[in-house]
Amino acid sequence: MILPTLIITLFGEILPQVVCSNYGLLIGSRTRYLTIFFMVLFCPISYPISKFLDKAVGVEGRDVYDRKTLRVLISMQRDLIKDHAKKRMVESKMMDVDTTDLVLAAIDFPEKIVMSVMTPIDKIFMLSDMSVINNSLLKTIAAKGRTRIPIYKGKDRETVFFKKMIVAVLNMKDLLPFCQSTKLKVGTVAQLWQRSSQFRFALG
């Protein structure tokens, strides 16, 4: 009994896993017709047996995770990746951390409210349409790290919300042709590109 078990384990488990781990797709592609042949050949036997087992034992269930369980599993995966990256200093693993963070954010998205993702208008970084594009302004914009900046009309920021004075949204890539100090104003650049002027506000 020991020898047949060893042979079955060696040729039925170990060797197929070793070979198919590297050449699984190639072997599957080359043997697909042989696989289909045996499926058709043994179908009169295997199909009735499978139906009988489904009736007697029940259909094999699938593991279905709810949102909370899935979030816990992904969080555990992220923590393992971070620990692995710290111990071995594997920089390529950091992309996996970013991916897990993105997935976690997508899972939490249906439960988020508008207040949690929007910034109060008094804390938003905005520019006046009268601001002149120079090195100082470009450094300030770069330090804020924003890709889109609201532009308000005039110099008085306090009246922006009540008088609806936001006239445009400046995209950072719009400033690429003006990476050096110029005498152009922000409002001129915003009008040059003619971006969409539709805005969304949430009242709290």
N, C-alpha and C positions, 0 to 999 in steps of 0.2 A: 504493500500500500504506500510505502514511503517513496519508492522510486517513481511510480506514476504521478504522485503529487508533485514531486520535484520537477519532473519533465513538464507537467502542465503549467506549473508556476514559472518555469524558466522560459518556455516557448510561448506561453499564452498570456503572460503578464509582464515579465521583466523585459525581454527582448523587444516586444512590440512597443512598449513605452519608450525605451531607449531610442529606437529607430524613428518612431513617429513623432517624437518630441522635436526633431530637427527637420524631418522630411514629411510631416503629416499631410500637407496639401498636395505634394507631388505624388505620394503613395495613394492618397485618396482619389486623385485625378486619374492615375494610371489603372487603378483597380475598380473604377466605378461600374464598368460593364459586368465584371465578375460579381460585384456586389448585387447589382440589379438582377442578374441571372439567378443567384441563390435566393434572393427575396421572392422572386416569382415561383421558383421551384418549390420552396417550402411554405409558400403562402397557404395552400390548402390545409396544412397542418398547424402552422403557427397562428393563423387568424382565428379559427374556432377556439383554440386553447386560450388566446388572449381575451376573447369575448367571455369565455367561461370564467376566467380568473377575475375579470371586471365585475361580473355578476356575483361571484362567490366572495371575493375579498374586498372589492370596491376599487374605483378608479384612483390611481395614484394622485395624491394632492400636490399642488404646487405651493411653494413658499411665497406668500404674498406679504410684503412689509408695508406697514402704514408709514405716514410721513415722519412720525416721531422716531420709530425704530430705524428707519433709513437714515435719519439725521445722526443718530447715535453711532451707527456703523461707519458712516463717512467721517464723523469726527474722530473715531478711533483710528481709522486709516490715516487721517491727516496727522494725528499725534505720532503714530508710528513712523511716518515718513520724516517728520521733523526730528525725531530722536535719531533716526538712521543717518540723516544728513549731518547732525551735530557730531555724532560719534566718528563717522568716516569722512566728513567734510566733502560730501558728494554734491557738487553744485548743480548737476543736472537734475537732481531730485527736487529742486525748489520749484520747478514748473509743475510738478505734481501737487505741491502744496497750493499753488495758485489755482489749479484746476479744482481741487477739493473745496477751496474757499468759494469759488464761483458756483459750484453745485450746491453748497450749503446756502448761499444767498438765494439761489433759485428756489430751493425748497421752502425757505422762510418767506419768500415774496408774497404768496397769497395771504399770509397772516399779518403783513405789515399794513400800517395805516399811513395816510398821506403825511401826517404830522411828523412821522419818524424818518421820512426820507427827504423832506423839503427843508430848506434853510430859511429862517426868518429874514424878511427883506432888509431889516436894519443891520443884518450881519453879512449880507451879500457884498462881495467885492464888485463895485461898479465904477465906471469911468464917465466923466462928462464928455459930451461931444465937442467941447471946447479944448480938451486936453491936447497938447502938442506932443507928437511922437518924437521922443528923444531917448538917449541912452538910459537916463534915469527911469523913465516910464517903462521902457522895455525890461529893465532889471526888476522893477516892481511887479510887473505882470508875470515874469518868469518865476519870481519868488513865491507868488500865490499858487502857481501850479494849476491854473484853471485853463480849460480848453475853450470855453465860451464865456464872454464877459458882457453883461448888460450895459447898454449905453443910454444915459439919461440926458435930457435936453436942459441946457443952462448950467449954472454953477451951484445952485442950491439943491443939495441932495435931499434935504428934509421934506421937500414937497413932491418927491418922486412918486410915492405910493398914492397920495390923495388926488393928485392932479394927473395921474397916469402919464408921467413924462418920460417913461422908457420908450425910446424910439427905435432901437435896433439891438441886435446881439452881435458882438464882434467875435469872430472865430479866430483863434490864434494863428491858423495857417494863412489868414488874410494879411498878417503882418510880415510874412516871409519876404516879400519884395522890399520891405522897409526895415530891414534888420539893422540899418545904420540910422544915425540921427538925421531926421528930416524936419521940415517946417510944416508938414501936413498935420491936420487935426484928425482926431479919432473919428469924428462925425463924417469927415470927408471920405475916409477909408471905408466906413460902414456903408455910405451911399454908393461908393464905387462898386462894391461887390453885390449890393442889393439883396442881402439875405432876407429870409422870412422874418416878418415883424409880428408874428403871432406869439402871444405869451400866455402862460397859465399861472393863475394865482389860487392859493387855497386860503380861505378865511377861517381863522381859528376863534 
